[in-house]
């Protein structure tokens, strides 16, 4: 179940193409507001949680940003009401 009355999403970075680790780390550093060196270490020690309980628009923007460099994210959608289907991102 998601929090509140809207669907929510958790995003986890699962894999980065070897040639794109630096680009993914730059995105991680910006997103998590951490130094690039720390982001690079976290990208090498996957999986890495990028966000929890995100709204659809924010989750989609993050997913699109990482997909642009070939990174693979796990998206977990949480439904706001038990009778609804679990939400997905495009």
C-alpha positions, 0 to 999 in steps of 0.5 A, a space after each residue: 500500500 502506498 502512503 496517502 491517497 496516491 500511488 507511490 514508487 521506490 526506485 533502486 539502481 540495479 545495473 549500469 553499463 560498464 562504460 556509463 558508470 561515471 555518467 550514472 554516478 554523476 546522476 546519483 551525486 546530484 540526486 542524493 546530494 553526495 560527493 561524486 567519489 561517494 556516488 561512484 563507490 555506491 554505483 560500483 556496489 549495487 544495488 542502490 536505493 535512489 528514492 522511496 515513496 516518490 510520487 509518479 512524476 518524480 519517479 518517472 523523471 528519475 527513471 528517464 534520467 537514468 535510462 538515458 545512460 543505460 542504467 537499469 532501475 527496479 521500480 516498485 509501485 505501491 497502490 493507494 487502495 487495496 482494490 487497485 492494481 499496483 501502479 507502473 511507470 512507462 
